[in-house]
Amino acid sequence: MGAIRLDLIRRYLRPHRKVVLIGVAALVVVNLLSVSIPLLVRRVIDDLQDGFALQDVLAQAALIVALATVMGAVRLYSRMLVFGVGRQVEAELKQQIFDHLLKQEPGWVQTTGSGEVISRATSDVENVRRLLGFAVLSLTNTVLAYALTLPAMLSIDGWLTLAAVGLYPLMLMVVRLFGGRMMRQQRRQQEALASLSDLIQEDLSGISAIKIYGQESTEQTAFAGRNRIYRDAALNLARTRSTLFPLLEGISSISLLLLLALGSGQLESGRLSIGDLVALILFVERLVFPTALLGFTLNTFQTGQVSLERVEELLRRRPLIVSSASPTPPAKPGRGAVEARGLTVRYPNAPRPALVDVSFELHPGELVAVVGPVGCGKTTLARALGRMVELDPGQLWLDGVDITALDLAELRGQVGLVPQEGYLFTASLADNLRYGEPDAPFERVEAAARQARLEGDIKGFPDGYQTLVGERGITLSGGQRQRTALGRALLVRTPLLVLDDALASVDNTTAAEILRTIRSEQANAQSNDQGLGRTVLMISHQLSAAAACDRVLVLEEGRLVQQGHHSELVAERGTYRRLWDREQATEQLRAAG
Ligand SMILES: Nc1ncnc2c1ncn2[C@@H]1O[C@H](COP(=O)(O)OP(=O)(O)OP(=O)(O)O)[C@@H](O)[C@H]1O
């Protein structure tokens, strides 16, 4: 058995120490009462040898019943207190883990696997609850039972006591022998369960891909493999448990038999009264349960320990992307001016950087496109602007402030990032649109929907803006989903808007209308003297969309290889011209065929 992390257990229990202490005090009372009852029974039985007095017997019996009732009530109270602490710690820990998960960068959750994270946040936390509730209660109870019962037994007969409990160390040896194995098996079972949950989650998210490629049977085989591993792990653990506990029961029964056999001899020789023997039997019986329970308790301790460490490991994980300790306030009002100087981004464990030495400027109110072959780093650039990937300081500035020096919440209030796959929460369409500003009035929700060309679609939905969307709501088309994500970003008036291929599923006419709206909004802001209008960086696979922008940045293999207006770039030899020629050829083929 690994070293018990008492420091961790103490730390978790510290905020509840008053309740735990009252619970333990109640257990002391329970055990004192529990020791006094066999002693009372002994007196009654021995008094009976001297003659039967109904009044006395009834009085003693009433006392025993009263004591047993009080004992039961106090035991119930102590259980409620200590189990309550376990539940309380469980609730606090779940909240702490959830808060902690929200602080992590998205890349970590993706690489760790959500099944693994969910398993730690649920089943591991439950094991911790059992450790702090059941295990602490029963271990304290066992210690108290021994501490109070053994002296009482020894005062009756030392040798008989030794004979009765002499086999109990053997019981502990058996527990120790099986303990390490059970701990390893428990860990394997938890890992297998996490891997099974990962697969279910992944397959549910990728169900369309599975169907399109007809890979149901491959996935079934993969599931069967992981399911088998989980089943075997669970069976191994069950096998160890089911060998251990009958062994413990057997040993305690032998103890009782030994006491009866040796005790009756002592009775005959007159060295022991009947009351003494009955009391000893009652005492040994009292110890059977806490000792047998010790097996369960140690088991719970072991699994709880494993889980406690897994939970601690999760809570120790420091997010890579954090606000600066003394953040610089953003420029107010924000103008959306961006400067990148030698921007280099490398994902953790990636063999080479996704962006290398990229330098450019975005002027306030500009509409700039980013194009380039697949995997050239376009999305990474979008993520860098929203600081969704870790950056070294001194590479990227927003309105003259290094973005790593900005408070994260402030930064995200300045940069609207619209990903290609807009996520919809299970909520009304209106609430999805106002997700970034939950208190935004309905007029702004309508305006955002109008700008994102979503209004017409909403009219066709059963409950209009109140239609439930997301996982449990109606299914939106890819284009509707994208336009909702765009509307959500447009509602929050960030000075910089980054569209990461956010119009890819929107038809060309609608995409052009949306761009025109953004353009006229920029122009209005400039002519109304409301500043220069928001700056827009638009990542696109379609060069025809880039042609309508003020400027185009061309990336290739993580480097900025060209920049300029579309008309300049098509006139140059280079990546842009190559991509443009290819797009034109594809268009012509499509028109011809
Ligand atoms: N989370 C990640 N961890 C490690 N490497 C990554 C991660 N995301 C992207 N990459 C790698 O970084 C490089 C740039 O990827 P990025 O997604 O920025 O390209 P992109 O130009 O947006 O591609 P596409 O046109 O396909 O959308 C690629 O080599 C990619 O494999």
The ligand as a Gaussian input file, in Angstrom:
#p B3LYP/6-31G(d) Opt

LIG

0 1
 N       -3.169000      22.357000     -31.408000
 C       -2.129000      22.092000     -32.210000
 N       -1.073000      21.390000     -31.752000
 C       -0.013000      21.122000     -32.544000
 N        0.093000      21.526000     -33.822000
 C       -0.921000      22.223000     -34.358000
 C       -2.095000      22.535000     -33.580000
 N       -2.948000      23.227000     -34.367000
 C       -2.330000      23.357000     -35.571000
 N       -1.120000      22.749000     -35.563000
 C       -0.155000      22.689000     -36.663000
 O        0.245000      24.013000     -36.969000
 C        0.342000      24.199000     -38.375000
 C       -0.547000      25.355000     -38.811000
 O       -1.895000      24.982000     -38.581000
 P       -3.097000      26.000000     -38.804000
 O       -4.337000      25.339000     -38.319000
 O       -2.751000      27.297000     -38.218000
 O       -3.093000      26.107000     -40.393000
 P       -4.212000      26.722000     -41.352000
 O       -3.486000      27.530000     -42.360000
 O       -5.269000      27.401000     -40.587000
 O       -4.776000      25.424000     -42.020000
 P       -6.157000      25.256000     -42.819000
 O       -6.043000      26.005000     -44.087000
 O       -6.212000      23.792000     -43.046000
 O       -7.260000      25.749000     -41.929000
 C       -0.018000      22.877000     -39.007000
 O        1.185000      22.202000     -39.302000
 C       -0.786000      22.153000     -37.942000
 O       -0.575000      20.775000     -38.037000

